[in-house]
Amino acid sequence: MHRRWKGAAAVLLTVFTLTVPTLGAQIVADGKFLTQEQAWVEDGTSYITLRAYAELTGQTLTWEGGAARLTGSSLELWAKPGALYLEANDRALYVDGGVQVPQGKTALPLRVLSNATGAGLYWDEATATVALNTVGARAPQADYDEEDLYWLSRIISAESRGEPLLGQIAVGNVVLNRVKSSRYPNTIREVIFDREYAVQFEPVANGTVYDDPTLSSVLAAKLCLEGANVVDDCMYFFAPALSPGTWIVNHCTYYTTIGAHQFYL
């Protein structure tokens, strides 16, 4: 993966970034206005229940293992209430705020669901209408670069094993931010093993970067490669309990703390 790593994954994520007014917005699916029980706008984000989407598209919605499962000719989607992600065709997509279950109905942001299913999503400002088009939609299949997923999941696992999912995503974000930066190498592997200013990541020095990654770190790596970002442009982090992080503290701008790590711009 080269510096302009966003490529197709980010295009899918940003096909439609929906920010609409809460009051007066209408949601239309394949030319049909949806009811407030089926779809709604809350805090500038549009949502739809999986039940409404299944009825609209003729797909099958079931409940298995504590998660909603939506299946169709080109789609297998899993969404667990409260989870910060959904899985679709072996992809992992970030759900800001988590999968919602208002009044017992599993609901997802339309932007995320359109990404997962390949449906078109549009905003008509003149009529304050959100329009969803599912006709002919084909859900994208997982298409991660094998080397990128291999190394990103391993550095996440080695650096943040035991950390919350947000913290694992944040570590992956730092690596990808460096890939995008002209100050660092152009690929994930090269960033991880960069030694221009000494070893950049402790797991490279102690060899734990070669250990098999945890399942959660593979999930976090997929989310990062799909465009999930929880630390903006941060390119540095350290764990205060293990290191004073003197250079980072003296030369960089503090951004946030997630779990055991502090992140800096």
C-alpha positions as CSV (number, residue, x, y, z in Angstrom):
1,M,0.0,0.0,0.0
2,H,1.5,3.3,-1.1
3,R,1.2,6.8,0.5
4,R,-2.1,7.4,-1.2
5,W,-3.4,4.3,0.5
6,K,-7.0,5.5,0.8
7,G,-7.8,4.3,-2.7
8,A,-11.0,2.2,-3.2
9,A,-11.6,1.7,0.5
10,A,-11.8,5.4,1.3
11,V,-13.8,6.1,-1.8
12,L,-16.4,3.6,-0.6
13,L,-16.4,5.2,2.8
14,T,-16.8,8.7,1.5
15,V,-19.2,8.1,-1.4
16,F,-21.7,9.9,0.8
17,T,-21.0,11.6,4.1
18,L,-24.4,12.4,5.3
19,T,-24.9,15.6,7.3
20,V,-28.5,16.7,7.3
21,P,-30.6,18.9,9.5
22,T,-32.6,17.0,12.1
23,L,-35.9,18.9,11.5
24,G,-37.8,18.6,8.2
25,A,-35.5,15.9,6.6
26,Q,-37.3,13.1,4.7
27,I,-35.9,9.7,3.8
28,V,-36.8,8.1,0.5
29,A,-35.9,4.6,-0.5
30,D,-36.3,3.6,-4.1
31,G,-38.8,6.3,-4.6
32,K,-40.9,5.5,-1.5
33,F,-41.1,7.7,1.5
34,L,-40.2,5.8,4.7
35,T,-42.0,6.3,8.0
36,Q,-40.3,7.6,11.1
37,E,-40.4,4.1,12.5
38,Q,-38.5,2.8,9.5
39,A,-35.9,5.6,9.1
40,W,-35.1,8.9,10.7
41,V,-32.5,11.7,11.2
42,E,-30.9,12.1,14.5
43,D,-28.2,14.7,15.4
44,G,-27.5,15.2,11.7
45,T,-27.2,11.4,10.9
46,S,-29.7,9.4,9.0
47,Y,-30.6,5.9,10.2
48,I,-32.7,3.0,8.9
49,T,-33.7,-0.2,10.6
50,L,-32.4,-3.4,9.2
51,R,-36.0,-4.7,9.1
52,A,-37.0,-1.8,6.8
53,Y,-34.0,-2.4,4.6
54,A,-34.8,-6.2,4.4
55,E,-38.4,-5.5,3.5
56,L,-37.3,-3.0,0.9
57,T,-34.8,-5.2,-0.8
58,G,-36.3,-8.7,-0.3
59,Q,-33.3,-9.8,1.8
60,T,-33.5,-12.1,4.8
61,L,-33.1,-10.7,8.3
62,T,-32.5,-13.2,11.2
63,W,-31.2,-13.0,14.7
64,E,-28.3,-15.3,15.5
65,G,-25.8,-15.4,18.3
66,G,-26.8,-12.1,19.7
67,A,-26.4,-10.3,16.4
68,A,-28.7,-9.3,13.5
69,R,-27.8,-11.1,10.2
70,L,-28.9,-9.7,6.9
71,T,-28.4,-11.9,3.9
72,G,-29.1,-11.6,0.2
73,S,-27.7,-12.7,-3.2
74,S,-24.5,-10.8,-2.8
75,L,-24.5,-9.9,0.9
76,E,-23.9,-11.4,4.3
77,L,-24.0,-8.7,7.0
78,W,-23.7,-9.1,10.8
79,A,-24.5,-6.2,13.2
80,K,-24.3,-6.7,17.0
81,P,-26.1,-4.2,19.2
82,G,-23.7,-1.7,20.8
83,A,-20.8,-2.8,18.6
84,L,-18.6,-0.1,17.0
85,Y,-18.5,-2.0,13.7
86,L,-20.5,-4.2,11.4
87,E,-19.1,-7.0,9.3
88,A,-20.2,-7.4,5.7
89,N,-18.7,-9.9,3.2
90,D,-15.6,-10.3,5.4
91,R,-15.2,-6.5,5.5
92,A,-15.3,-4.5,8.8
93,L,-16.9,-1.1,8.8
94,Y,-16.8,1.4,11.6
95,V,-20.1,2.5,13.2
96,D,-19.6,5.8,15.1
97,G,-21.6,5.6,18.3
98,G,-22.2,1.9,17.9
99,V,-25.0,-0.2,16.4
100,Q,-28.3,1.2,17.6
101,V,-31.3,-0.7,18.9
102,P,-34.2,1.8,19.4
103,Q,-37.4,0.2,20.5
104,G,-35.9,-3.3,20.0
105,K,-35.1,-2.7,16.3
106,T,-31.5,-2.9,15.0
107,A,-30.6,0.3,13.1
108,L,-27.6,1.5,11.2
109,P,-26.5,4.9,9.8
110,L,-27.6,5.0,6.2
111,R,-24.1,6.0,5.1
112,V,-22.6,2.9,6.7
113,L,-25.3,0.6,5.3
114,S,-24.9,2.0,1.8
115,N,-21.2,1.4,2.0
116,A,-21.8,-2.2,3.1
117,T,-24.5,-3.0,0.5
118,G,-23.3,-1.0,-2.4
119,A,-26.6,1.0,-2.5
120,G,-26.5,4.6,-3.7
121,L,-27.1,7.4,-1.2
122,Y,-27.8,11.1,-2.1
123,W,-28.9,14.3,-0.4
124,D,-31.2,16.8,-2.1
125,E,-30.7,20.0,-0.2
126,A,-33.6,21.7,-2.1
127,T,-36.2,19.3,-0.8
128,A,-34.3,18.3,2.4
129,T,-34.5,14.6,1.2
130,V,-32.2,11.7,1.8
131,A,-32.6,9.3,-1.1
132,L,-31.5,5.7,-1.0
133,N,-31.3,3.7,-4.2
134,T,-31.0,-0.1,-3.8
135,V,-31.9,-1.1,-7.4
136,G,-29.0,-3.1,-8.9
137,A,-26.9,-2.7,-5.8
138,R,-24.1,-5.3,-5.4
139,A,-22.4,-5.5,-2.0
140,P,-18.6,-5.1,-2.3
141,Q,-16.5,-8.1,-1.3
142,A,-13.5,-7.9,1.0
143,D,-10.4,-6.9,-1.0
144,Y,-7.7,-6.1,1.4
145,D,-4.1,-6.1,0.3
146,E,-2.6,-9.2,1.9
147,E,0.7,-7.7,2.9
148,D,-1.0,-4.5,4.3
149,L,-3.4,-6.5,6.4
150,Y,-0.7,-8.9,7.6
151,W,1.7,-6.2,8.9
152,L,-0.9,-3.7,10.1
153,S,-2.7,-6.4,12.2
154,R,0.6,-7.5,13.7
155,I,1.8,-4.1,14.7
156,I,-1.6,-3.3,16.2
157,S,-1.6,-6.6,18.1
158,A,2.0,-6.2,19.4
159,E,1.5,-2.5,20.4
160,S,-2.0,-2.7,21.9
161,R,-2.8,-6.2,22.9
162,G,-5.5,-6.0,25.6
163,E,-6.4,-2.4,24.7
164,P,-10.0,-1.4,23.8
165,L,-11.0,-1.6,20.1
166,L,-10.8,2.2,19.8
167,G,-7.2,2.1,21.1
168,Q,-6.3,-0.6,18.6
169,I,-7.8,1.4,15.8
170,A,-5.9,4.4,17.0
171,V,-2.5,2.6,16.7
172,G,-3.4,1.5,13.2
173,N,-4.3,5.1,12.4
174,V,-0.8,6.3,13.5
175,V,0.8,3.8,11.1
176,L,-1.4,4.8,8.2
177,N,-0.9,8.5,8.9
178,R,2.8,7.9,8.6
179,V,2.3,6.2,5.3
180,K,0.4,9.3,4.0
181,S,3.1,11.6,5.3
182,S,6.1,12.6,3.1
183,R,8.3,12.3,6.2
184,Y,8.0,8.6,6.4
185,P,8.2,5.6,4.0
186,N,5.4,4.8,1.5
187,T,4.1,1.4,2.7
188,I,2.8,0.0,5.9
189,R,5.7,-2.6,6.2
190,E,8.3,0.1,5.5
191,V,6.8,2.4,8.1
192,I,6.8,-0.3,10.7
193,F,10.4,-1.3,10.1
194,D,11.6,2.3,9.5
195,R,15.0,2.9,11.2
196,E,16.0,6.3,9.8
197,Y,15.7,7.9,13.3
198,A,16.2,4.7,15.2
199,V,13.6,1.9,15.7
200,Q,10.2,3.5,15.6
201,F,8.1,0.7,17.3
202,E,9.3,-1.3,20.3
203,P,7.8,-4.6,18.9
204,V,10.3,-4.4,16.0
205,A,13.1,-4.3,18.6
206,N,11.8,-7.1,20.8
207,G,10.4,-9.3,18.0
208,T,6.8,-9.4,19.1
209,V,5.7,-7.8,15.8
210,Y,6.2,-11.3,14.3
211,D,3.7,-12.9,16.7
212,D,0.3,-14.1,15.4
213,P,-2.1,-11.2,15.8
214,T,-5.2,-11.4,18.0
215,L,-8.6,-11.5,16.3
216,S,-9.4,-8.1,17.6
217,S,-6.3,-6.6,16.0
218,V,-7.2,-8.1,12.6
219,L,-10.6,-6.5,13.0
220,A,-9.0,-3.2,14.0
221,A,-6.7,-3.4,10.9
222,K,-9.6,-4.0,8.6
223,L,-11.5,-1.0,10.1
224,C,-8.4,1.2,9.6
225,L,-8.0,0.0,6.0
226,E,-11.7,0.8,5.4
227,G,-11.1,4.4,6.6
228,A,-12.0,4.4,10.3
229,N,-10.1,7.1,12.1
230,V,-10.4,8.0,15.8
231,V,-7.2,10.1,16.3
232,D,-7.3,12.5,13.3
233,D,-3.7,13.1,12.0
234,C,-1.8,11.8,15.0
235,M,1.6,10.2,14.1
236,Y,2.9,9.5,17.6
237,F,1.8,7.5,20.7
238,F,3.4,6.1,23.8
239,A,2.3,4.4,27.0
240,P,3.2,6.6,30.0
241,A,3.4,3.6,32.3
242,L,6.2,2.1,30.1
243,S,8.0,5.1,28.7
244,P,8.3,8.9,29.5
245,G,7.9,9.7,25.8
246,T,10.2,12.6,26.3
247,W,10.8,13.6,22.7
248,I,7.1,13.2,21.8
249,V,6.0,15.3,24.8
250,N,8.5,18.1,24.1
251,H,8.0,18.3,20.3
252,C,4.4,17.3,19.6
253,T,0.9,18.3,20.4
254,Y,-1.2,16.2,22.8
255,Y,-4.4,15.0,21.2
256,T,-6.1,12.3,23.4
257,T,-5.6,9.3,25.6
258,I,-7.2,6.0,24.8
259,G,-6.6,3.1,27.2
260,A,-2.9,3.0,28.1
261,H,-1.7,5.1,25.3
262,Q,-1.4,8.9,24.7
263,F,-1.7,10.1,21.1
264,Y,0.1,13.2,19.7
265,L,-0.1,15.2,16.5
